[in-house]
Amino acid sequence: MIALTVIVSFQTVGTLLVSDCLFAPAGAGALLAKRIEAMMAWAFSSVQCQMYFGLLISYHFNFAAGASIILVAITIFFIVFIVQNMRNRRVPPAKESNDG
């Protein structure tokens, strides 16, 4: 089913949009989670936000729907990426104690 959906999507929206639809939510989920179940949940929530806000932007500003959705997808990914990098830099490494 996934292969069929990807093939139909390539013809409908194009290569760049399909690849972004596949990789942006999974990338954001991978940055936020350590386990596959949590990653899938984050990716699913990310897709829901992408679709809703992408179509909302498309409707209000008269943009192409696919491009608006991908714009939101890439924006969400980069926000997650930047926040995770800032969080990782802020946490100092744990010191090992030599009490013994």
C-alpha positions in Angstrom: 0.0 0.0 0.0 2.8 2.4 0.8 4.5 1.7 -2.5 1.3 2.3 -4.4 0.6 5.5 -2.5 4.2 6.8 -3.3 3.9 5.9 -7.0 0.5 7.7 -7.3 1.8 10.7 -5.2 4.9 11.1 -7.5 2.6 11.6 -10.5 0.3 13.9 -8.6 2.5 16.2 -6.6 6.0 15.6 -7.7 9.2 14.1 -6.4 10.3 16.9 -4.1 6.9 17.2 -2.4 6.6 13.4 -1.8 10.1 13.1 -0.5 9.5 16.0 1.9 6.2 14.5 3.0 8.0 11.2 3.8 11.1 12.5 5.5 10.2 15.7 7.4 7.8 14.1 9.9 10.0 11.1 10.4 13.0 13.4 10.9 11.2 15.5 13.5 9.9 12.4 15.3 13.4 10.9 15.4 14.8 14.1 16.9 12.1 14.0 19.6 12.0 10.4 20.6 14.3 7.5 21.5 11.9 4.6 20.9 10.1 3.8 17.6 6.6 3.9 19.1 7.2 7.5 20.4 8.9 8.5 17.1 5.8 7.3 15.2 3.5 9.2 17.5 5.5 12.4 17.1 5.6 11.9 13.4 1.8 11.4 13.3 1.2 14.5 15.3 3.6 16.5 13.1 1.7 15.3 10.0 -1.6 16.4 11.5 -0.2 19.9 12.2 1.3 20.1 8.8 -1.9 19.2 7.0 -4.1 21.5 9.1 -1.8 24.6 9.0 -0.7 24.0 5.5 -4.3 23.9 4.2 -5.2 26.9 6.4 -2.3 28.9 4.9 -3.2 27.8 1.4 -6.8 28.9 1.9 -6.2 32.3 3.4 -3.2 33.3 1.2 -4.3 31.6 -2.0 -1.2 29.5 -2.2 -0.8 26.0 -3.7 -1.9 23.4 -1.1 1.0 21.0 -1.6 3.6 23.7 -1.4 2.0 25.2 1.8 1.9 21.8 3.5 5.6 21.2 2.7 6.5 24.7 3.8 4.9 23.9 7.2 6.6 20.5 7.3 10.0 21.9 6.8 9.4 24.7 9.2 8.3 22.2 11.9 11.4 20.1 11.2 13.8 23.0 11.5 12.2 24.3 14.7 12.5 20.9 16.3 16.1 20.6 15.0 17.1 24.0 16.4 15.4 23.5 19.7 17.0 20.1 20.2 20.5 21.5 19.3 20.0 24.3 21.8 18.8 21.9 24.5 21.8 19.6 23.9 24.3 22.5 24.2 22.7 23.8 27.3 22.9 20.6 29.3 26.5 20.2 30.8 28.0 16.7 30.7 27.7 14.7 33.9 30.9 14.6 36.0 32.2 11.3 37.3 33.2 11.3 40.9 36.3 9.5 42.1 35.4 9.0 45.7 37.1 5.7 46.1 
